[in-house]
Each structure stands twice: as C-alpha cells, then as structure tokens.
Amino acid sequence: MEWMIKCASKPDMVERRAATLQAHIEHLDKFKVETRYSGPMMVGDGSNANGSFRVIDFPTRGETTSYIETDPYTLAEIFKSIDIERVFPYTDLRQRNHTQTDGHAQFVIVSRTDPIPVSRAPDAAMAECLARHADKLVFAGMLAEDDGATGTGALYVIDVADRNAADAFAADEPLSRGPDGRSLTIERWRFGHV
C-alpha cells in the first residue's frame, strides 16, 4: 500500500534541520525500496525547507507511522504536524526515474472532495486531464481513507516552469472543480534524497 506523508515544520528550524540532515539521509537510505518520492516542502520562493513530503510503500499504516516516527527529523522535533494518508497511484513513475526539466520547479497539489467511492484507475475526466498534462506530471493518485473504499481527493506532483503553470494545472484539475469539490492546495516541493 502506498501512503502520502506530509510534514509541516515548526518555525525557525533551518539550523536544526541542517544539523540533522546526515542522520536523516541515513534513515532514508534504509528505505530505498519503499520510497517512491521524498523531498522537502519549500517556502514559496524555494529558498528554505518548511516541511517534508513523501510517498512510501508499506503494508500498513502502523509501519508507515513507525517509519516517520523514527526519522531523525521527527526525533529532533522539527515537525509541528505529520499527516499520513493512503494513496492509490494512477501513475507508476518513481522519483528516481523522472527526468527533471532544468529551471523548473516541482509542486505538490492536493485536491479535496467530499467522500466519494475510491477509483483505483482514473475515471474518464481524470484520464483526460492526466493525458493533457502528461508532460508536467510526475505523480498522480487518489487519496483515500485507510479502509481503501472511501476517496478523499487526489494527489499530484508536477514539474513545471513556475507557480503560474502550477495554477493553470490546478484550474484544469477535475476533482476540486466537480460538484463534490471542496478545496485545493498547491505547495512548492523539491526532489530530495531517494
């Protein structure tokens, strides 16, 4: 099962994060097989990290929780919050297999809906959106409750020229625009150590 982990940092953690980086990398190296995506969430201009985003493959939420709770960043109390959510991938590309475009930025987009049945494959509207944006897409999938039956939204990782391009992608994203759509977040991210 794949899981999205999003961690938000407490304020003023730049020095603590830097002091813990090597231990964090050593922790990540223990989970190369399980890691699909891993990297820092960034402030808007990309100058500093303000969190962490990962897509991890573990059989249970418990193993996913143990993984993030033993990360040196967590042990150093860098994060103010840690969110874990199940995800059903619509794409099979892993971070290490994606070729970044020079000068581009990466963004994590989370589109929330009211509860809907899980779709393990994209419906027609989603498939059309993914096809239109294939050149920008790094990852796409449906977010879900742990039971695997109830969908809560969609997760996208995109590689685009700038925030305006991320906004344009989000404007075309079907779940947040549909009748059950409720919210959409766009956050800067950067490929990290995998």
Secondary structure, DSSP 8 states (H G I E B T S, - for coil): -EEEEEEEE-SS-HHHHHHHHHHHHHHHHTTTTTEEEEEEEE-TTSSSEEEEEEEEE-SSHHHHHHHHHTSHHHHTT-EEEEEEEEEEES----GGG----TT-EEEEEEEEEEEEE--SS--HHHHHHHHHTTTTEEEEEEEE-TTSSEEEEEEEEEEESSHHHHHHHHHH-HHHHSTTEEEEEEEEE-----
